[in-house]
Amino acid sequence: MSRAAHQWSDIVRARRIGIDTYREPVIFLAQSSPVCRSEGWESQARVDVSHEGRSIAATLSVVTDSLLELDEAGLSDAAWKLLGVHEGDMIRLSHAAPVESLRFVRAKVYGGSVPASGLEAIVRDIVDGRYSDIELAAFITAFAGPHADGAEALALTRAMIDTGERLYWGKPTIVDKHCVGGLPGNRTSLIVVPIVAACGLTIPKTSSRAITSPAGTADAMETVAPIELSLDDMRRVVEREGGCIVWGGAVKLAPADDIIISVERPLDFDSVTQLVASVLAKKAAAGSTHVVIDVPVGPTAKVRTSEAAAALEGTMTHVAQHIGLSIRVSRTDGSQPVGRGIGPALEARDALAVLRNAANAPADLRDRALALAGIAIEMGGAAPAGAGCARARELLASGAALAKFEAICAAQGGMREPPVAPLTDTIQATHAGTIAAIDNRRLARAAKLAGAPRAPSAGVELHAPIGTRVERGQPLFTLHAETPGELDYARRYLRVNPHILDLEER
Amino acid sequence: MSRAAHQWSDIVRARRIGIDTYREPVIFLAQSSPVCRSEGWESQARVDVSHEGRSIAATLSVVTDSLLELDEAGLSDAAWKLLGVHEGDMIRLSHAAPVESLRFVRAKVYGGSVPASGLEAIVRDIVDGRYSDIELAAFITAFAGPHADGAEALALTRAMIDTGERLYWGKPTIVDKHCVGGLPGNRTSLIVVPIVAACGLTIPKTSSRAITSPAGTADAMETVAPIELSLDDMRRVVEREGGCIVWGGAVKLAPADDIIISVERPLDFDSVTQLVASVLAKKAAAGSTHVVIDVPVGPTAKVRTSEAAAALEGTMTHVAQHIGLSIRVSRTDGSQPVGRGIGPALEARDALAVLRNAANAPADLRDRALALAGIAIEMGGAAPAGAGCARARELLASGAALAKFEAICAAQGGMREPPVAPLTDTIQATHAGTIAAIDNRRLARAAKLAGAPRAPSAGVELHAPIGTRVERGQPLFTLHAETPGELDYARRYLRVNPHILDLEER
């Protein structure tokens, strides 16, 4: 910034106003503040906020004078963290420069194709916090749709890799596993990782917390071991045990993806380009070389038809080849939840039951995990083609997988048993019949109302999957909660939504 | 809403929190509030807020407990006005239902075409405040681009007309005039309307305030007469004088347009579909039958090339035909500002100078106004083809146009002279030369820093348009301001931006 431009700015005192605006940084100024009046700023203006060489773009909200002093600026939680200021620090405000890379978004909207340099510029600006939420929405919309341009998907993936940290493991083969998502209870990672690591392969797994679901893999893992590891600690765990299951948010791999997802999710667009870039960029940044990708296909899953799965697989394979990643896509049944538990601890208990070879372990979860682990083992060269699944089964049956899981947990900071909810309420069949369908969305909602994922032991335990024949009075599912208020809240929800399980009379 | 759904909601006390979030309604809840905890709500959640049969969708911002009581909800200014509550009213919160019409936006993104019923549903939801800003951005992006689908443009126009008030004048011919915008100082409406009305035609003109520019037609008109008229008062003025120039924001014509523009403008997309729908829906809703449309074409105008102008004209003509509107597009020079003043009162003074046949009246503004008025007169049948401009010239020269303008002002509530700024500062040429170019954007910015449009007499008065030969010390332009602080602010801006007028040495 030139000296002249420095003169052209305003200095105010920073205050953390205590407003959570989610991802978007927002700055609050009193309507009579000199800076607002002289700059002619109004709500929605984009303001450049800088402090000690750090600079962010924030969206302005003008507030009544009683909320703020005239010489101070309130910062939303996101702005506060991004700028790294302390209470009372003096910050400098100026007009945010127009976001240059938006011209590539416009070019795409007008039907042109965007060069790799354009996608690089866009992703760089996104990571630097230069895109407002509506600009992000425009970017996502412009590049959404079912027909991916392979070159654009590749360029976006590369740009996402290049704008974050990248791990190197000093080994020729690093295995990984990913699920494109959308299926409640599908916690195979907690089983696949220890099996693959027990096989002598390296599998540094980063996972996410729930955003709209009752639990993410990171939430479930957190009920048995610490997951917020630094990059150094993650490296130490993987070097010692060959694998880890940590929270990806703590290690800054492909950070553009997290920002894009924060706006993409509420829009609920299916975008092959963004899905491919999101998955492959994270894996490549994590240093993986061989990745098995679980694609559940079903009417309410993320991928709904086999044609869509084929299109996704085609683009994914194209991009993977060009960034030096070997992938195998495994299409799985996406028609109903996996396992019994919905909620962090309940899902961890399902996975532990499988690892412990418990008699009541959910077979569907075990079989899916073994199939994925088998592919990973073959890809990593630890078993010949066709023999991976049997090898995985051996490692599970022998207790080697459980021992490896316990060792990984110990290395991550110590293993514990998942908590058990103090309060439960079991919902019983009001008549005899067969479970014909399950409303997964409403079941997940009941789990969230009961407290998941914030309350780790809360959620829903399903006793009767599709096809189960039940008698009157037989348990259908059990609510788990940590407080009476939350249990009552979930109960009230069930009273107004009585048909979450469709019980067909015989 | 069913009784069951009623049970499933939370009632809290409304408080106007004093935060201006621009157009988007935002609701603030304390992080420990029972409703936040039990609903599992986090920032960015969409919440349905209802009060006495009225219901809006708002975006949630979670705040620290010190900002709000646990049993109250803070409402942003937009939410407060939209819901029409009073301090302490009890309001009901529940999860906002998913916006059904977004599936049509998704269909468009996936390459499908959207039926008229889909665009109707989208526009209805937008008017009802069901679209968040990111959803609006997705809609705008999906339908943007230079190649309009005629059927979609028509359906969007019809939907915009049908979701607002519509005026009927009981006459077969209602004339109107519109400029697609982008040119500072282009205040022809203040001249065209009285000429056309003096001709015996009916021209009920609604105009807009500045959003990002130093003045809109409504701002300029407001310096000489009241413009915030009710629909009834507007009707009374038009019935008496044959014309009016009022603020369109006070009469609810095609309200979807205002909402869409609030997000479209920061994105800065050129969208033929939306431009056509925006212009024609407002005019049809105002009851117009014959409209002359000013399309300035120039490198920094909204329409940049004659090809773009032709495409716009084609779609506009197609849609106009199908909604029973007769239009004539007039392509005009869009390369530099019109008249001398930039700012509400300064622009009104230019228009008054023309109406008063003053010797120093800006010829460019007069000639443009006469050309447009001539077309309007011919379209309205008050002069044969080719004779409209001469008729307009007569009405201006004879003082009939001025008399009609004064009568319109009187009918709108009384005419006054535009205010004169108490403080001015004239910038002089530092050397002899010729004005080679003018940075309109920076000149407009200086006018805004001097106080325009909030301070009506503030702005910039240009003395040397492109091509003017000046001597050292000759005035280039004059800053006008109402306070020393604002004048100083504009001055400081000029010090760091000295080359707004490009003065080529001879």
Interface residues (C-beta under 8 A of the other chain):
Chain A: A4 A5 Q7 W8 I17 G18 I19 D20 T21 Y22 R23 F28 Q31 P34 R37 S38 E39 G40 E42 S43 Q44 R46 S61 V62 V63 T64 S66 L67 L102 R106 V109 Y110 G111 S132 D133 I134 E135 L136 A137 A138 I140 T141 A142 A144 G145 P146 H147 S262 V263 P266 L267 D268 F269 D270 K448 L449 G451 R454 G485 E486 Y489 R492 Y493 R495 V496
Chain B: A4 A5 Q7 W8 I17 G18 I19 D20 T21 Y22 R23 F28 Q31 P34 R37 S38 E39 G40 E42 S43 Q44 R46 S61 V62 V63 T64 S66 L67 L102 R106 V109 Y110 G111 S132 D133 I134 E135 L136 A137 A138 I140 T141 A142 A144 G145 P146 H147 S262 V263 P266 L267 D268 F269 D270 K448 L449 G451 R454 G485 E486 Y489 R492 Y493 R495 V496
